Amino acid sequence: MVLETAIELRKLGSSNLMLSPLGLGCWQFSNGKGMVGKFWPVLPREDVLKIVQISLQGGINWFDTAEVYGGGQSEEMLAYALKAAGGKAAEEAYIATKWWPIFRTARSITSTIDERIRLLDNRTIQLYQVHQPYSFSSVASEMKAMAKLVELGKIKNVGVSNFSAVKMREADRVLREHGLRLASNQVKYSLLDRRIEQNGILDTAKELGIAIIAYSPLEQGILSGKFHKNPELVKAIKGPRKWASGFRTSGLLKSKPLIDALEELALQYKASPSQIALNWLIHANGGTVFAIPGASKVHHAEENIKAMRFKLTNSEVKGLSSIS
């Protein structure tokens, strides 16, 4: 058992950004708008502010949002909360956001950036990511447009999301031609979804010095163990996530041995299963993997922070890896 008090910042890939291992994912700030905003209930502004304040106070120094989260509602809500929170931590907090590529060309990367900046209240976009690998343009065209934004001073670093190992490598190659590097690839990764360990994404990231940003690190709450203790809670879930296979009776039964192992370690560390799962994520691959758990309630934000206050031993990390 290793207990820590200070949060050690890490370099995000080859960038100059020094970030907390956990950032705050802000999809839930979508205000119930847009094609993906209805996935979460609408959060009152005062709740968003409290969640952001607690995250900042606990040492989280970056926030991940996206154009498609409520059609800019999440970006606007985040900017409001950071401004309302005030203080040095809020002023210096880093923002990562994403361009939505579906049914668009790379031209819209440059034509829509001013709207991103406006909704973010003119805060610096430290990391701008291509949200999906599907658009009417090539990876090369997208990266050239991103490089142009860096040159214009509109963004600081370039990332991607949901890119394969091959597309990651191509993105990094094109950016090198412009004196830049690919900073990160944001992908789905958790103890219940370890596909990036088999499909070359994680290996490529380590080889090229690209950070992995893990989204859905708790599998929409399944790794908290609360649905295993009380399956009736699944019926109370608002939005479409309740239909995911992991929430079915068969899915919960399949993940039960892992939840048991998480609960056992949670007792040792005076932590929760969620915190153990997040700690595994940020320590199982050295400093390569960051994670962006969301928080739709204040206590979720408090949980996120505590997940960075200890470190699982190598044998505990290996044990969880083996079970999962």
PyMOL commands that set and color helices and strands:
alter all, ss='L'
color gray80, all
select helices_A, chain A and resi 27-29+34-37+45-57+73-85+87-92+107-111+113-119+139-152+165-176+195-197+201-208+219-224+226-229+233-236+240-243+245-247+249-269+273-283+298-306+314-323
alter helices_A, ss='H'
color red, helices_A
select strands_A, chain A and resi 2-3+10-11+18-19+24-25+62-64+94-99+125-130+155-161+182-188+211-215+289-291+310-311
alter strands_A, ss='S'
color yellow, strands_A
deselect
rebuild
show_as cartoon
